[in-house]
Amino acid sequence: MTLVGLIERGLAVAEKLFLTIANTLLLAMLVVNFANIMLRLTLDEAIIWAFPLTSVLFVWVIFFSFFVIYRRGQDVAIDVLTRRMPDRLKATVEAFVAFIVVALMGIVLAQAPILIPRQVGTIDLIGMQRYWLAVPFFLSCFLIAVEFLLRLRTAILAFRGDNQASPAS
């Protein structure tokens, strides 16, 4: 197996893992909030940490889903023009977009060592350090950068007319 194939396999595993984590977090949100509602109805008591925990889990669901959405191509894309372009022009546009995404993810990731130490303190009622909120975001950004590096490679190969333009080659 080639290096690109190994990277592709690693991204596929990360996609499944991130999707499983996001779904598990959604389930946890449902369970905690359902329990909170039932306690309020039956005992007139509340789980005081339900809202802060739900907020953290919601942020994590978004950040873990971030990579999965891009990986599956389920983001909003306006491709009405590129679908009608000749192959070489389409490959050029795809390479340009991939380059821009990689550059943006690089800018975001370059800020991680600056931003994470600045997120100090604990989240009220659940006692978790604030920097943990951003960790899934930076993980997703890294994986998106790798994904789009592969897309950039594929677009360049397609532009050159190389028959190895598929991502797994």
PESULTA-V822986 format. One record per residue. N is the residue number from 1. OMEGA is omega in whole degrees, -180 to 180 (none if undefined). D_FIRST is the distance of its C-alpha to the first C-alpha in whole Angstrom. Layout:
n:N omega:OMEGA d_first:D_FIRST
n:N omega:OMEGA d_first:D_FIRST
This chain:
n:1 omega:-179 d_first:0
n:2 omega:177 d_first:4
n:3 omega:179 d_first:7
n:4 omega:178 d_first:8
n:5 omega:178 d_first:6
n:6 omega:178 d_first:7
n:7 omega:179 d_first:10
n:8 omega:178 d_first:11
n:9 omega:177 d_first:10
n:10 omega:178 d_first:12
n:11 omega:178 d_first:15
n:12 omega:177 d_first:15
n:13 omega:179 d_first:16
n:14 omega:178 d_first:18
n:15 omega:180 d_first:20
n:16 omega:179 d_first:21
n:17 omega:-179 d_first:22
n:18 omega:178 d_first:24
n:19 omega:178 d_first:25
n:20 omega:178 d_first:26
n:21 omega:-179 d_first:28
n:22 omega:180 d_first:30
n:23 omega:178 d_first:31
n:24 omega:178 d_first:32
n:25 omega:176 d_first:34
n:26 omega:178 d_first:36
n:27 omega:178 d_first:37
n:28 omega:177 d_first:38
n:29 omega:180 d_first:40
n:30 omega:-178 d_first:42
n:31 omega:-179 d_first:43
n:32 omega:-179 d_first:44
n:33 omega:176 d_first:46
n:34 omega:178 d_first:47
n:35 omega:179 d_first:49
n:36 omega:179 d_first:50
n:37 omega:-179 d_first:52
n:38 omega:177 d_first:53
n:39 omega:178 d_first:55
n:40 omega:-178 d_first:57
n:41 omega:-172 d_first:58
n:42 omega:-174 d_first:59
n:43 omega:-177 d_first:60
n:44 omega:177 d_first:60
n:45 omega:180 d_first:58
n:46 omega:171 d_first:55
n:47 omega:-171 d_first:51
n:48 omega:-179 d_first:52
n:49 omega:-177 d_first:48
n:50 omega:-178 d_first:47
n:51 omega:179 d_first:47
n:52 omega:179 d_first:46
n:53 omega:178 d_first:43
n:54 omega:178 d_first:42
n:55 omega:179 d_first:42
n:56 omega:-179 d_first:39
n:57 omega:179 d_first:37
n:58 omega:177 d_first:38
n:59 omega:180 d_first:37
n:60 omega:178 d_first:33
n:61 omega:180 d_first:33
n:62 omega:-176 d_first:33
n:63 omega:177 d_first:31
n:64 omega:179 d_first:28
n:65 omega:-178 d_first:28
n:66 omega:180 d_first:28
n:67 omega:-177 d_first:24
n:68 omega:-179 d_first:24
n:69 omega:179 d_first:26
n:70 omega:-179 d_first:25
n:71 omega:-178 d_first:21
n:72 omega:-179 d_first:23
n:73 omega:-178 d_first:25
n:74 omega:176 d_first:28
n:75 omega:179 d_first:30
n:76 omega:180 d_first:33
n:77 omega:177 d_first:32
n:78 omega:-175 d_first:34
n:79 omega:-178 d_first:32
n:80 omega:179 d_first:35
n:81 omega:-175 d_first:35
n:82 omega:179 d_first:32
n:83 omega:-177 d_first:31
n:84 omega:-177 d_first:34
n:85 omega:171 d_first:33
n:86 omega:-173 d_first:32
n:87 omega:-178 d_first:28
n:88 omega:178 d_first:28
n:89 omega:177 d_first:30
n:90 omega:178 d_first:28
n:91 omega:178 d_first:25
n:92 omega:179 d_first:28
n:93 omega:179 d_first:29
n:94 omega:178 d_first:26
n:95 omega:179 d_first:25
n:96 omega:180 d_first:28
n:97 omega:179 d_first:28
n:98 omega:179 d_first:24
n:99 omega:179 d_first:26
n:100 omega:-180 d_first:29
n:101 omega:179 d_first:27
n:102 omega:179 d_first:25
n:103 omega:179 d_first:28
n:104 omega:178 d_first:30
n:105 omega:176 d_first:27
n:106 omega:178 d_first:28
n:107 omega:179 d_first:31
n:108 omega:-178 d_first:31
n:109 omega:177 d_first:29
n:110 omega:179 d_first:31
n:111 omega:-177 d_first:34
n:112 omega:-179 d_first:33
n:113 omega:178 d_first:34
n:114 omega:-173 d_first:37
n:115 omega:-175 d_first:38
n:116 omega:179 d_first:36
n:117 omega:179 d_first:39
n:118 omega:-180 d_first:42
n:119 omega:-175 d_first:41
n:120 omega:178 d_first:44
n:121 omega:-179 d_first:46
n:122 omega:177 d_first:45
n:123 omega:-177 d_first:45
n:124 omega:174 d_first:48
n:125 omega:177 d_first:49
n:126 omega:171 d_first:45
n:127 omega:-179 d_first:45
n:128 omega:177 d_first:41
n:129 omega:-176 d_first:41
n:130 omega:-176 d_first:41
n:131 omega:179 d_first:37
n:132 omega:177 d_first:35
n:133 omega:-173 d_first:36
n:134 omega:-175 d_first:34
n:135 omega:178 d_first:31
n:136 omega:178 d_first:29
n:137 omega:-179 d_first:30
n:138 omega:174 d_first:28
n:139 omega:178 d_first:25
n:140 omega:179 d_first:25
n:141 omega:178 d_first:26
n:142 omega:-179 d_first:23
n:143 omega:177 d_first:20
n:144 omega:178 d_first:22
n:145 omega:179 d_first:22
n:146 omega:179 d_first:18
n:147 omega:-177 d_first:18
n:148 omega:170 d_first:20
n:149 omega:176 d_first:18
n:150 omega:178 d_first:16
n:151 omega:177 d_first:18
n:152 omega:178 d_first:20
n:153 omega:-180 d_first:17
n:154 omega:-180 d_first:17
n:155 omega:179 d_first:21
n:156 omega:178 d_first:21
n:157 omega:178 d_first:19
n:158 omega:178 d_first:21
n:159 omega:-180 d_first:24
n:160 omega:-179 d_first:23
n:161 omega:-179 d_first:22
n:162 omega:-180 d_first:19
n:163 omega:177 d_first:17
n:164 omega:-174 d_first:14
n:165 omega:180 d_first:16
n:166 omega:-176 d_first:14
n:167 omega:-174 d_first:13
n:168 omega:-178 d_first:9
n:169 omega:none d_first:9
